Amino acid sequence: MIKIDYLRFPFRLSEILYNDSEDLTLSLSTFKIYNLIQSTEINVPVKYLIYKKTFYTTKINLKTELSEIYDSFDKKSTKYEINCAKKETNNISLKVNCDYSEFANLSRKYYLQKYNISKDISKNLEKYKNFGDLITIYYNDNLISGIFVIKDYPNRIRLLYAYSTYLENPDYKKKSSYLNRYIHWWAIQKYKTEGFYEYDFGGINIDPNSKTYGITKFKLSFGGKICEEYNYLISKYAKILKPIYNLKYSDSYD
């Protein structure tokens, strides 16, 4: 479990990622706001509950033999594209925990080109930096894509961000496709060697009519198990905050 404390005026917010204990003990007399991200189901008194949201994700069991993990990959997409990447290893390089600003710029371009919105993840990267790894992949020294993962040792590796350059550079579209899969295969091997138990792809939308179902298909092509968890926001000030959050999250959490 990872706990990050930070201020959000006028209340202190403790952000807890990956609570795996069903017996989470909360000091209700002292806590102000807890945001539990991807937690097992817990019994929270209704008077403290601001919202609860079902969360689906797909996970790979890293305690499985590496050959079995690879065999579970989709043959026509993931295996094929990883093999394409392996043929070009002389042109491919990977870096760990380098170029945070370059990765943030990559995300800005992604949101502008795909959604026509301005979004800056720099502050979030800074907040999570000490709890995760940034992995970037290059083709002939050109940044193609990158992923940022949260490390909850030894329980899991969890994908938080993933962006690529293919939207801005059509010449790299094919390479981006197979390098996007190769970077995960590389990370799976890395974190299995380091002793992590699970590789979590960071959430999926199980509705096949969703606009983001293409991303879900990409994640499912790695053969992981679909799991159901929950997001919670709880506070001893729930009576005051609930109307605010219900309004703010009405589209997502009702």
C-alpha positions as CSV (number, residue, x, y, z in Angstrom):
1,M,0.0,0.0,0.0
2,I,1.3,3.5,-0.9
3,K,0.2,6.4,1.1
4,I,0.8,10.0,-0.1
5,D,-0.1,13.0,2.0
6,Y,-0.6,16.3,0.4
7,L,-2.6,19.5,1.0
8,R,-5.8,20.5,-0.8
9,F,-7.1,23.5,0.9
10,P,-8.8,23.6,3.4
11,F,-8.5,19.8,4.2
12,R,-5.5,17.4,4.2
13,L,-5.9,14.6,1.7
14,S,-4.2,11.2,2.2
15,E,-4.2,9.3,-1.1
16,I,-3.9,5.6,-0.6
17,L,-3.1,3.4,-3.6
18,Y,-3.7,-0.3,-3.7
19,N,-5.2,-1.1,-0.3
20,D,-5.0,-4.9,-0.3
21,S,-6.3,-5.4,3.2
22,E,-10.0,-6.1,3.8
23,D,-9.3,-5.1,7.4
24,L,-8.1,-1.6,6.8
25,T,-8.3,0.2,10.2
26,L,-9.1,3.9,9.8
27,S,-8.7,6.3,12.7
28,L,-12.0,8.0,12.2
29,S,-11.2,10.5,15.0
30,T,-8.2,11.9,13.3
31,F,-8.4,11.4,9.5
32,K,-9.8,14.3,7.3
33,I,-10.0,12.9,3.8
34,Y,-8.8,9.5,2.5
35,N,-8.9,8.7,-1.2
36,L,-8.4,5.0,-1.6
37,I,-7.5,4.1,-5.2
38,Q,-8.0,0.5,-6.4
39,S,-8.8,-0.9,-3.0
40,T,-10.4,-4.2,-1.9
41,E,-14.0,-3.8,-0.7
42,I,-14.1,-2.4,2.8
43,N,-16.8,-1.6,5.3
44,V,-17.0,2.1,5.6
45,P,-19.8,3.7,7.7
46,V,-22.2,5.5,5.4
47,K,-21.8,8.7,7.3
48,Y,-18.1,8.8,6.2
49,L,-18.5,7.7,2.6
50,I,-18.5,10.4,-0.1
51,Y,-18.4,8.0,-3.0
52,K,-17.5,4.5,-4.0
53,K,-16.8,3.5,-7.6
54,T,-16.3,0.1,-9.1
55,F,-13.0,-0.1,-10.9
56,Y,-12.0,-2.8,-13.4
57,T,-8.4,-3.6,-14.4
58,T,-6.4,-6.4,-15.9
59,K,-3.4,-7.9,-14.1
60,I,-0.6,-10.3,-15.1
61,N,0.6,-12.7,-12.4
62,L,4.4,-12.1,-12.3
63,K,4.9,-15.2,-10.1
64,T,4.0,-17.3,-13.2
65,E,6.9,-18.5,-15.4
66,L,8.0,-16.0,-18.0
67,S,7.3,-18.5,-20.8
68,E,3.7,-18.9,-19.6
69,I,3.2,-15.2,-19.4
70,Y,4.4,-14.8,-23.0
71,D,2.3,-17.8,-24.2
72,S,-0.8,-16.0,-22.9
73,F,-0.3,-13.0,-25.2
74,D,-2.5,-12.7,-28.2
75,K,-0.6,-14.2,-31.2
76,K,-1.9,-11.9,-34.0
77,S,-1.3,-8.7,-32.1
78,T,1.0,-8.7,-29.1
79,K,3.3,-11.6,-30.0
80,Y,3.6,-10.5,-33.6
81,E,4.4,-6.9,-32.7
82,I,6.9,-7.8,-30.0
83,N,8.7,-10.0,-32.6
84,C,8.7,-7.0,-35.0
85,A,10.4,-5.0,-32.3
86,K,13.0,-7.7,-31.5
87,K,14.1,-7.6,-35.2
88,E,15.1,-3.9,-34.7
89,T,16.8,-4.0,-31.4
90,N,19.9,-2.3,-32.8
91,N,17.7,0.8,-33.5
92,I,15.8,0.6,-30.2
93,S,16.9,1.9,-26.8
94,L,15.1,2.2,-23.4
95,K,15.7,4.5,-20.5
96,V,14.5,4.4,-16.9
97,N,13.8,7.6,-14.9
98,C,15.2,10.0,-17.5
99,D,13.5,12.8,-19.5
100,Y,10.5,13.5,-17.3
101,S,10.0,16.9,-19.0
102,E,10.2,15.2,-22.4
103,F,7.6,12.7,-21.3
104,A,5.3,15.6,-20.0
105,N,5.7,17.4,-23.3
106,L,4.7,14.1,-25.1
107,S,1.5,13.9,-23.0
108,R,0.6,17.6,-23.8
109,K,0.9,17.0,-27.5
110,Y,-1.2,13.8,-27.2
111,Y,-4.1,15.5,-25.5
112,L,-4.0,18.5,-27.8
113,Q,-3.9,16.4,-31.0
114,K,-6.4,13.7,-29.9
115,Y,-8.8,15.7,-27.7
116,N,-8.0,19.3,-28.4
117,I,-7.5,20.0,-24.7
118,S,-4.6,21.4,-22.8
119,K,-3.5,19.0,-20.0
120,D,-0.2,19.1,-18.1
121,I,0.8,16.1,-16.0
122,S,4.0,17.6,-14.7
123,K,2.7,18.3,-11.2
124,N,1.3,14.7,-11.0
125,L,4.6,13.3,-12.2
126,E,6.4,15.3,-9.5
127,K,4.0,14.0,-6.9
128,Y,4.4,10.4,-7.8
129,K,8.0,10.5,-8.9
130,N,9.4,8.9,-5.7
131,F,6.9,6.1,-5.9
132,G,7.4,4.9,-9.5
133,D,9.4,4.6,-12.6
134,L,9.4,6.3,-15.9
135,I,10.3,4.1,-18.9
136,T,10.8,5.6,-22.3
137,I,11.6,3.9,-25.6
138,Y,13.4,5.4,-28.5
139,Y,13.8,4.5,-32.2
140,N,17.1,5.9,-33.6
141,D,17.2,8.3,-30.6
142,N,13.7,9.6,-31.3
143,L,11.2,9.3,-28.4
144,I,8.4,7.0,-29.5
145,S,6.5,6.3,-26.4
146,G,6.8,6.1,-22.6
147,I,5.0,4.7,-19.6
148,F,5.0,5.8,-16.0
149,V,4.3,3.1,-13.4
150,I,3.7,3.1,-9.6
151,K,5.7,0.6,-7.6
152,D,4.0,-0.9,-4.6
153,Y,6.7,-3.5,-3.7
154,P,6.2,-6.4,-3.6
155,N,2.5,-6.4,-4.4
156,R,2.2,-4.8,-7.8
157,I,3.4,-2.6,-10.6
158,R,0.6,-0.3,-11.8
159,L,0.5,1.6,-15.0
160,L,-0.4,5.2,-14.4
161,Y,0.4,7.0,-17.7
162,A,1.2,5.9,-21.3
163,Y,1.7,8.1,-24.3
164,S,3.2,7.8,-27.8
165,T,4.2,10.1,-30.7
166,Y,2.4,8.4,-33.5
167,L,-0.5,11.0,-33.5
168,E,1.9,13.7,-34.4
169,N,4.3,11.8,-36.7
170,P,2.5,9.4,-39.2
171,D,5.9,8.1,-40.3
172,Y,6.2,6.4,-36.9
173,K,2.7,5.0,-36.7
174,K,3.8,1.4,-37.4
175,K,6.8,1.6,-35.2
176,S,4.8,3.1,-32.4
177,S,2.3,0.3,-32.6
178,Y,4.9,-2.5,-31.9
179,L,7.1,-0.4,-29.6
180,N,4.0,0.3,-27.4
181,R,3.7,-3.5,-26.9
182,Y,7.4,-4.1,-26.6
183,I,7.8,-1.5,-23.8
184,H,5.3,-3.5,-21.7
185,W,7.0,-6.8,-22.4
186,W,10.3,-5.2,-21.4
187,A,8.7,-3.9,-18.2
188,I,7.1,-7.2,-17.3
189,Q,10.4,-8.9,-17.5
190,K,12.1,-6.2,-15.5
191,Y,9.6,-6.2,-12.6
192,K,9.3,-9.9,-12.5
193,T,13.1,-10.1,-12.0
194,E,12.8,-7.5,-9.2
195,G,10.3,-9.7,-7.3
196,F,7.0,-8.0,-7.9
197,Y,3.8,-10.1,-7.8
198,E,1.6,-8.4,-10.3
199,Y,1.7,-6.2,-13.4
200,D,-1.4,-4.0,-13.4
201,F,-2.4,-2.3,-16.6
202,G,-4.1,0.5,-14.7
203,G,-7.8,0.2,-15.5
204,I,-10.0,-0.9,-18.4
205,N,-13.5,0.0,-19.6
206,I,-15.4,-3.2,-20.1
207,D,-18.1,-1.6,-22.2
208,P,-17.4,-2.7,-25.8
209,N,-19.3,0.4,-27.0
210,S,-17.0,2.8,-25.1
211,K,-14.8,5.2,-27.0
212,T,-11.8,3.9,-25.1
213,Y,-12.5,0.2,-25.7
214,G,-9.6,0.1,-28.2
215,I,-7.3,0.7,-25.3
216,T,-9.0,-2.1,-23.3
217,K,-8.4,-4.5,-26.2
218,F,-4.8,-3.5,-26.3
219,K,-4.4,-4.3,-22.6
220,L,-6.4,-7.5,-22.8
221,S,-4.1,-8.7,-25.6
222,F,-1.5,-9.3,-22.9
223,G,-3.6,-12.1,-21.5
224,G,-4.1,-10.8,-18.0
225,K,-7.0,-11.5,-15.7
226,I,-9.8,-9.0,-15.4
227,C,-10.2,-7.9,-11.8
228,E,-12.8,-5.9,-10.0
229,E,-11.7,-3.4,-7.3
230,Y,-13.1,-0.1,-5.9
231,N,-12.2,3.5,-5.6
232,Y,-13.3,5.2,-2.3
233,L,-13.3,8.8,-1.0
234,I,-14.1,8.9,2.7
235,S,-14.0,11.7,5.2
236,K,-15.3,12.6,8.6
237,Y,-16.5,15.8,6.9
238,A,-18.6,13.7,4.4
239,K,-21.8,15.5,5.3
240,I,-20.3,18.8,4.2
241,L,-18.3,17.5,1.2
242,K,-20.7,14.9,-0.3
243,P,-23.0,17.5,-2.1
244,I,-19.8,19.0,-3.6
245,Y,-18.4,15.7,-4.8
246,N,-21.7,14.3,-6.0
247,L,-22.0,17.4,-8.2
248,K,-18.4,17.1,-9.4
249,Y,-18.5,13.4,-10.1
250,S,-22.1,13.0,-11.0
251,D,-21.3,11.7,-14.5
252,S,-18.7,9.2,-13.3
253,Y,-19.8,7.9,-10.0
254,D,-23.5,7.7,-9.9
